[in-house]
Amino acid sequence: MKEQKTPNGVARGAFLLPNALTTGALMAGFFAIVSAINGQPVAACIAILIAGVLDGLDGRVARLTNTQSEFGVQYDSLSDMVSFGMAPAVLVYTWALSDLGEVDTMAANIGWLGAFFYCACAALRLARFNTQAGVADKAYFQGLASPAAAGTIVAAVWFSVSREIEPDTVAWIVLVLTILLGTLMFSRVRYFSFKAWPARDRVPIAWIFVLLVLLVLLAIDLPAVLLTIGLVYVFSGPVVTFRGRYRQRRRRRREGPDESQ
């Protein structure tokens, strides 16, 4: 019996692979929520990181096998909402923000509202991404991507747990970080997407060296390196955006006298 194929010549079974990866990411996100509720923050962190790896693979596999579909796009967004929207929000609330309730009732409300704010911003970020998927600049994201925001929360929690930092001592700092990440997700700040890199077929030898050094550092102290990378990337967006706007203003000032003549 011949394997059925779609009009573009792709075997129907090939569509299962990217969707299976998306399902794996969704399962990892759900497991992260369960682990966070059960008081296992490190397990939740690892599960979210696994979801991030699978999320990065499903789109690439779909493009390599020519199995992109509207269904896959929508399914991927729903999976992202669970893995990078709900799971980090539940993790950060159960680990630190719930401790704000020990201060007073108002602080308790601020804690869960901060977690919800992050979750809502992730949903809005994903909805905007879907509506602009066909016209967006491939080199840059508009707003912080939800996997990057989730990764930064994971790194902060994992780093704190590895250093035996009590959650109640950093609860307010975590709240500020959570709100900041949510705001950056919904903002129009530009972030380098890495989708267009490398533009050439050959990767410069310098980048291979940097990658090797990074792998060594990750092996030495994974939480600290992840947190450093996350924070550098988070703050790179505003720097790139404001630098671009500054250059545009200088260019307009230079072109102004020529146009008047």
Summary of the structure (lengths in Angstrom):
residues: 261
radius of gyration: 20.9
end to end distance: 75.5
largest distance: 75.5
contacts: 825
relative contact order: 0.10
helix: 77%
strand: 3%
